[in-house]
Amino acid sequence: MSIDLNTPTTATPVATPIDSGVIEEVEVRGHIVDSLLLPKILDRILQMGGSFEIRECTIGSRRVDPSYARVAIKAKTPELLDAILGDLVEHGATPINPSDAVVVSADMAGAFPDNFYSTTNQHTQVRIVGRWVEVADQEMDCGIVIDHEHKTARCVAMLDVRPGLPMVVGYAGVRVIPAERPRGASPFSFMNSAVSSEKPKAVSLRAVADSIRTARSNGQKVLLVGGPAIVHTGSAQHVASLIRGGWIQTLFAGNALATHDLEQSIYGTSLGINMQHGESVDHGHEHHLRTINTIRRLGSIKNAIDSGLVTSGIMFEAYRKNVDIVLAGSIRDDGPLPEVITDMLVAQAKMREAVKGVGFALMIATMLHSVATGNLLPAWVKVVCVDINPSTLTKLSDRGSFQTISLVTDVEPFLRSLAAELVGSI
Amino acid sequence: MSLAQNRKIAMQPRILMCPPDYYGIEYEINPWMNRLIGTDPLESTRQWRALHATLVELGVEVSLVDPIKGLPDLVFTANAGLIYGSIFIPSRFRHGVRRGEEPYYSSWAATHGFDVVTLPEPHYFEGAGDALFCGETLFAGYRFRSEVGGHQWIGARLGVEVLPMELVDARYYHLDTCFCPLAPGVAIYFSGAFDTYGQSVLASNIEHLIEVSAEEAVSFSCNAVVVGSTVILNDGSPELAHKLRSIGFVVKPLRLTEFIKAGGSAKCLTLRLDGEDAAGWHATTLNQGIAST
C-alpha cells in the first residue's frame, strides 16, 4: 500500500493553531490513502482559504483495510466554512455532528446554575446552533455564557453571574483543545515545568529573554507580577531598567513592592536597610510607614512623582511609561498606599481585564499574586516563575497553571542578567 | 508483447442486455442528449442487434431484460447495478427520470439467483457505469452520478479495495465512458476526464495504462466490451484499435452512433453477469455462487 501523502498534494498534515474563526470536524473513511482522497481533501481546504488539523488518523494495514481520518476544518467566517464543507461532502468527507451545548438561564446572581460547566484554562469551544465557536476570555474555574444573537461565548466568573444569563450546563457540546507544546524549535523545548534548582541558569535566562522578545514582536504585552523581595534584594533598578526599555507593559503587585520601591527612592532604604551599604539606618524601620504616610498625604503615587518627590525606581518608571498597574492589597498591609485596591473582588476584576493581550508573564518572588494571576491566565500564555523557594513554584503548578516554567534562584542575579540581556536590544 | 488473457475461461461469459424497443431521447441528463435531434428507432435496433449478434458469436450467453415503455434508458444495462459474485447491488440513480428502472433490474436479479444488497440512503450509485474491477481493486468514478460515500460503503460491504476518482468532464459523466479495464493490470483510459489525483491513482495502481486520445475518446472508444481477448468498441477509433491489436487483442469495431446520442455505447448496453474479464474475482470460486440463467 502506498502511504505517500505528498503526491500530488502540496498539503502537509501539520497541526494548525486554532485561535479564532469557526471550526467543524469532518470524518473520511475508506481507502483514502491509495485513492488520494485524503490529500485531495486537505488540499481543497487550503485552496479554498481554510486551514485544517488532523485530529485522528488510522491507516489500514492491509490493502483492503479501510483507513480513517478525523479532520478539523477552520475558516474565518461561517460562510466560508459552509462553502468548504459543501465542497468536501462531494469527496466523501462528512461532518461529525455532535449536539449543541445545553444552556439554561442563571437563576440567581453571584452563583452558577447547578451542573454548570466548569472551565479549564485551555482552549475551549462550545457548539451553538450546529457550529463550534471559540470561548473568549478563557480562564479556569469559570462558567461559560452564550450570546445566541451574535453566536459567541465567553468565560464568566461566578460573582459576575446575573439572573437570566444563558449559562452552559453539562458537558455536551463543549470540547477542550489541549495545548500542543511546540517541539524542537522553541527555546522552551529543553525545559519542563518540574521545579528544580539544578537547571542551567544561563540557558534558562536566554530562553526567558527570547520569549519576551517573541511576545513583544507579536504585539503582545509582557506582564510582571512582583513581590517586595525584588526591592529588598536590590533588584528594583533592574526592573526599572526593563520598564524603561519598554519590556514590561503590565505590572501586578501588592502594597509592599510599591511601598519599598518608593521608600528606596525617597530614603535610599528598603525596610530600613540602606541599599548601598546593607546596614540598618537609625529609625529606618519607620521609613516604609513614613513613605506611605507621605504618599497618602499627597493623594497618590502619581502626585508624588509629579511633585518631584519620587525620581527613580519601579513605580516611577512604570508611571512614566504608562504601564498598566494593578496594586492589590492584603489583610497585613500598612497604610495602604492610595492606589492599592483593598476590595479583593474589585482587584480581581481589574487584573482580569488587564491580562487581556498578555503573551508572556514573569512572576517573581510573590506566591499569592502569582497564584492569583495564574488563575486568570489562559494556558497558552507562557509563564515563568522565579523564586528562591521551590514551594511557591510547586503551588502555582499544582493550582492548574501547568504551563509555568519554574526557576529556583535568587531574584537579583536573575533580574540583573535579564536586564543585561534585554536592555540595549530594543 | 501480448497483454490479452490467454487463460481458458471456465464458464461461458454471460451478459445482460435490454432490447431498444422503447429507446429514445425523452429527456436530457447529460451533454450528449438532445431531444430536438432524437434517435432513429430502426437504426437503433439494427445497431443493437449487431452488438447482440457479435456477442453471441463470441460465445456469450446473452440474457434479456424486458423493455419497458417510458424507460428509454433501460437499454443501458451497465447501469443496472454492480455484480460481485452472487451479489447484485442495484443502482440508485441520481436523476429521477431513471429511478423507474431500479425495481425492474432488482426484480430481474432476484429472480435469477442473485442476492440483492441495497445501498443505504442517501447515496447515489450507478452500478457498473461507475464501478469497474481491474484486478482485485474496484475503480470508481464520482461527481456527476455516483457518490464517494456509496463507493466506500460498497468497498466495506464487499471487503474489497475501492478507489474513488473524481470525474471532471461532464461529457464523461460515468467512469465507463473514460476508463475500461481489459485484463488485470491492463486498462484504457482518457486522461482528460480525470484530475491529477485520479490520473495519479490510475498510474499508481494499473501496470499497463493505454491512453486514448481526446479525438477518439469523444467517440466513446473507452466504452468498450471485453470478452476474453476481444474488444468491441464503437467504430471510429483507428488509433486505439491499432494499439489494442499490437498488444494482442482482437478488435471488433461496431457502429453504435444511435446510442452515443444518449451518451452510451457498447459497454453501456451490456452488464457482465459473471464478472468482467479484468476482474480479479472473475472465474474464481466466487462465480460458483451465481445461479445459471
Contacts between the chains, C-beta under 8 A, distances in Angstrom:
chain1	res1	chain2	res2	distance
A	2	B	204	6.1
A	7	B	200	6.3
A	8	B	196	5.1
A	8	B	197	6.6
A	8	B	200	5.5
A	29	B	152	6.2
A	30	B	148	7.5
A	30	B	151	7.3
A	30	B	152	3.6
A	30	B	155	5.8
A	30	B	156	7.4
A	30	B	162	6.6
A	30	B	164	7.5
A	31	B	152	8.0
A	31	B	155	6.4
A	31	B	161	5.1
A	31	B	162	5.9
A	31	B	163	5.9
A	34	B	161	6.9
A	34	B	163	5.9
A	34	B	201	7.1
A	34	B	204	7.4
A	34	B	205	6.9
A	35	B	162	7.7
A	35	B	163	4.1
A	35	B	164	5.5
A	35	B	165	7.0
A	35	B	201	5.8
A	36	B	197	4.3
A	36	B	198	8.0
A	36	B	200	6.0
A	36	B	201	5.6
A	37	B	148	6.9
A	37	B	164	6.4
A	37	B	197	7.8
A	39	B	197	7.5
A	40	B	166	7.7
A	40	B	197	4.8
A	63	B	136	7.5
A	63	B	161	5.2
A	64	B	136	7.9
A	64	B	159	5.8
A	64	B	160	6.1
A	64	B	161	5.1
A	66	B	152	7.4
A	66	B	155	6.9
A	66	B	156	6.2
A	90	B	142	7.5
A	90	B	143	6.4
A	90	B	147	7.8
A	90	B	148	7.4
A	90	B	166	7.9
A	91	B	148	5.9
A	91	B	166	7.1
A	92	B	142	7.9
A	92	B	147	7.7
A	92	B	148	3.1
A	92	B	149	5.8
A	92	B	151	7.8
A	92	B	152	6.1
A	92	B	164	6.7
A	94	B	149	7.0
